[in-house]
Amino acid sequence: MCKKATGGPFAVLVQARIDDLAWTAGTPTSYRSSPIATRGFCGKCGTPLYLQYDGDELIR
C-alpha cells in the first residue's frame, strides 16, 4: 500500500491528533486506499499528504 501511494517501499510517517491539525491553504483531496484506511493528497499536484485509518483519532 505504501509503495503504491509514495513510489517507494515504505513511507516515513509522523502522527498527530486530527483535532490538533489545521489545513491553512485549502482542503486535501482524499480517496479510500484500502478497506481500512483513507489517504489524502494535494488535488493540484498529487503530493501525498496523509494516511488515516478508519475510526482512529490520529492522522499520519
C-alpha positions in Angstrom: 0.0 0.0 0.0 2.8 2.5 0.9 4.7 1.7 -2.4 1.6 2.5 -4.5 1.0 5.8 -2.6 4.5 7.1 -2.3 6.5 5.3 -5.1 8.9 3.8 -2.5 9.0 0.6 -0.5 7.9 2.4 2.7 6.7 5.8 3.9 8.1 8.0 6.7 5.1 9.0 8.8 4.6 11.4 11.7 1.4 11.1 13.6 -0.8 13.8 15.1 -4.3 14.1 16.6 -6.8 15.2 14.0 -8.0 17.9 16.4 -4.5 19.4 16.5 -4.2 19.7 12.8 -5.4 22.7 10.7 -5.1 23.0 6.9 -4.2 26.6 6.2 -4.3 26.6 2.4 -7.3 24.7 1.2 -8.5 21.1 1.9 -6.8 18.0 0.7 -8.5 15.6 -1.7 -8.9 12.1 -0.3 -9.5 8.5 -1.5 -10.1 5.1 0.1 -6.8 3.4 -0.4 -7.8 0.1 1.3 -10.7 -1.4 3.2 -9.2 0.1 6.5 -7.8 3.5 5.5 -8.1 6.8 3.6 -5.3 8.7 2.1 -5.2 12.5 1.4 -3.3 14.3 -1.3 -2.9 17.7 -2.9 -5.6 17.8 -5.6 -3.5 20.2 -7.8 -0.1 18.4 -7.9 -0.8 14.9 -6.4 1.6 15.1 -3.4 0.7 12.5 -0.8 -0.3 14.3 2.5 -1.7 11.8 5.0 -3.0 8.4 5.9 -5.9 7.9 8.2 -7.1 4.5 9.5 -10.9 4.2 9.9 -12.1 5.2 13.4 -8.6 6.5 14.5 -8.2 9.9 16.1 -4.7 10.1 14.7 -3.6 11.2 11.2 -0.3 10.2 9.7 
